[in-house]
Amino acid sequence: MNYHNNDPAYADATNETQPTIFRDVLDTQPYQKSLKDARTWLYVVAGFQFLLGIFEYIQSDDRTVGTIAFGIDAFLAIIFLILALWSKKKPVAAFTTALIFYVLVNLAFMMLDTSNMYKGIIIKILVVIALVKANTNARKYEAVKTSLGEPM
């Protein structure tokens, strides 16, 4: 006969110690670093878009065209900033959305001007690699958190 089944103190103690053991064994630090690095890339993309908008506004001969260009770039910067902030709460959804959005925006700019394909190609490749890696690690991170019974 097991007397521990009816003892609430024993039940509380076993429930509290089990997750702690697994948290100590499973190290989520590499995943968190990857997510932080990708988040930094999103901040960089947001800042770059905003600065590009300012540059296009200053360089434009027509203030209306310059204002529209700045507005588009500022809008894109805000989207990437929001995605970076959202990645703290929902990393898989945020990085998946960021990757798709980044690729679509670059494709759209390439269709408008084919020279955009080569402009900043190294940065574009690095951002895509960082977002793909972050997406993969975010999925693993959420799986580990779920297996530990922790809320996301």
VOGU-3710 file (C-alpha; in Angstrom, 3 decimals, decimal comma):
1> mnyhnndpay> 0,000/0,000/0,000  1,346/3,380/-0,990  0,586/6,042/1,642  2,124/8,833/-0,400  -0,776/8,953/-2,889  -3,082/10,592/-0,332  -0,536/12,975/1,149  -0,939/16,475/-0,428  2,514/17,576/0,780  4,106/14,659/-1,066
11> adatnetqpt> 2,143/15,443/-4,238  3,190/19,111/-4,128  6,823/18,216/-3,552  6,970/15,765/-6,448  5,214/18,169/-8,828  7,636/20,956/-8,012  10,854/18,940/-8,239  10,249/17,136/-11,526  10,121/20,200/-13,806  13,188/21,628/-12,037
21> ifrdvldtqp> 15,184/18,489/-12,814  14,306/18,686/-16,508  14,961/22,432/-16,681  18,464/21,781/-15,381  19,088/18,989/-17,903  17,687/20,743/-21,008  19,703/23,805/-21,897  17,713/26,331/-23,919  20,531/28,889/-23,935  21,735/28,158/-27,519
31> yqkslkdart> 18,176/28,572/-28,817  17,711/31,797/-26,901  20,976/33,190/-28,298  19,925/32,348/-31,857  16,540/33,999/-31,319  18,211/37,080/-29,878  20,609/37,262/-32,852  17,732/37,015/-35,330  15,794/39,638/-33,393  18,835/41,905/-33,708
41> wlyvvagfqf> 18,806/41,330/-37,477  15,167/42,435/-37,552  16,083/45,610/-35,652  18,891/46,216/-38,162  16,535/45,699/-41,112  14,015/48,085/-39,515  16,692/50,726/-38,947  18,093/50,289/-42,446  14,621/50,672/-44,003  14,020/53,840/-42,029
51> llgifeyiqs> 17,401/55,322/-42,994  16,799/54,336/-46,605  13,509/56,223/-46,485  15,263/59,345/-45,214  17,916/59,006/-47,915  15,295/58,577/-50,651  13,385/61,602/-49,371  16,506/63,791/-49,369  17,649/62,580/-52,812  14,276/62,976/-54,487
61> ddrtvgtiaf> 13,763/65,964/-56,787  9,994/65,664/-56,416  8,898/66,066/-52,782  5,719/64,080/-53,398  7,685/61,090/-54,698  10,188/61,504/-51,850  7,398/61,579/-49,284  5,791/58,460/-50,743  9,141/56,637/-50,806  9,818/57,656/-47,208
71> gidaflaiif> 6,319/56,551/-46,193  6,770/53,118/-47,756  10,178/52,628/-46,151  8,970/53,890/-42,774  5,995/51,511/-42,971  8,338/48,585/-43,706  10,594/49,648/-40,830  7,636/49,663/-38,445  6,554/46,192/-39,621  10,037/44,762/-38,988
81> lilalwskkk> 10,194/46,510/-35,609  6,827/45,030/-34,622  7,955/41,568/-35,769  11,144/41,885/-33,704  9,141/42,821/-30,611  6,551/40,104/-31,271  9,328/37,500/-31,509  9,805/37,780/-27,751  6,309/36,350/-27,178  5,694/34,178/-30,257
91> pvaafttali> 9,066/33,428/-31,865  7,885/30,840/-34,413  5,046/32,977/-35,738  7,126/36,162/-35,726  10,190/34,725/-37,468  8,093/32,826/-40,010  6,171/35,997/-40,814  9,383/38,038/-40,920  11,041/35,592/-43,319  8,075/35,492/-45,684
101> fyvlvnlafm> 7,598/39,259/-45,512  11,315/39,959/-46,062  11,478/37,693/-49,113  8,256/39,123/-50,583  9,361/42,730/-50,067  12,704/42,025/-51,739  10,995/40,240/-54,630  8,644/43,196/-55,078  11,560/45,653/-55,128  13,396/43,409/-57,603
111> mldtsnmykg> 10,368/43,409/-59,903  10,224/47,211/-59,764  13,937/47,534/-60,511  16,021/44,498/-61,441  19,192/46,164/-60,157  17,756/45,669/-56,635  18,591/41,994/-57,037  22,298/42,718/-56,608  22,160/45,695/-54,271  23,000/44,543/-50,770
121> iiikilvvia> 22,989/40,880/-51,795  25,334/39,833/-48,978  23,151/41,495/-46,340  20,026/39,978/-47,889  21,567/36,507/-47,786  22,703/36,957/-44,180  19,251/38,147/-43,097  17,541/35,191/-44,796  20,008/32,725/-43,240  19,521/34,291/-39,800
131> lvkantnark> 15,727/34,159/-40,126  15,719/30,543/-41,347  18,021/29,535/-38,491  15,903/31,486/-35,999  12,733/29,854/-37,306  14,255/26,374/-36,894  15,581/27,152/-33,421  12,319/28,815/-32,388  10,476/25,605/-33,255  12,952/23,542/-31,226
141> yeavktslge> 12,783/26,048/-28,360  8,980/25,937/-28,266  9,072/22,126/-28,379  11,433/22,046/-25,384  9,297/24,565/-23,469  6,157/22,552/-24,259  7,787/19,302/-23,163  8,636/20,964/-19,854  5,022/22,024/-19,473  5,909/25,700/-19,494
151> pm> 3,567/28,191/-21,171  4,813/29,933/-24,294
//
